[in-house]
Amino acid sequence: MQDSKEDAVPQTVVAVRPQQEIATVQRLPYFIGLSAATAGARGLSMHLVVVPPGGHGEPHVHCGYETGIYVLEGRVETRYGLGLSESVVSEPGDFLFIPPGVPHQPFNLSATEPARAVVARNDANEAERVVPYDPNLPPDAASPQ
């Protein structure tokens, strides 16, 4: 029996401490944690996102991957769906699942405290595949390709 590609990859533990934020399409401070580039991950990435006091991300869609969010601090309202017409509020200890292709936009509900969350994706790429979303476009024009 021949070794699979997975067996040929060296197995090691990698610790990553994010040191600097990066710019994102969502216009939120993002700190890269685990990814293909930082840890050799093949099917997972994990990062820290901060929504500043009173701040919000830009409306967007994640293309081709699922996203899981775990809220560490703060209260975040996530508007989602066509026209961002639906909404859910997440608090510390809450998990949020966003399927591929679902338009969404997070809002920090505090004017004085930042909101922080761990974001995980089933895509190991460091750079997200994010498409800006205009909630004012008709549904057929707003769906990502």
Secondary structure, 3 states (H helix, E strand, C coil): CCCCHHHHCCCCCCCCCCCCEECCCCCCCEEEEECHHHHCCCCCEEEEEEECCCCECCCEEECCCCEEEEEEECCEEEEECHHHCEEEEECCCCEEEECCCCCEEEEECCCCCCEEEEEEECCCCCCCCEEECCCCCCHHHHCCC
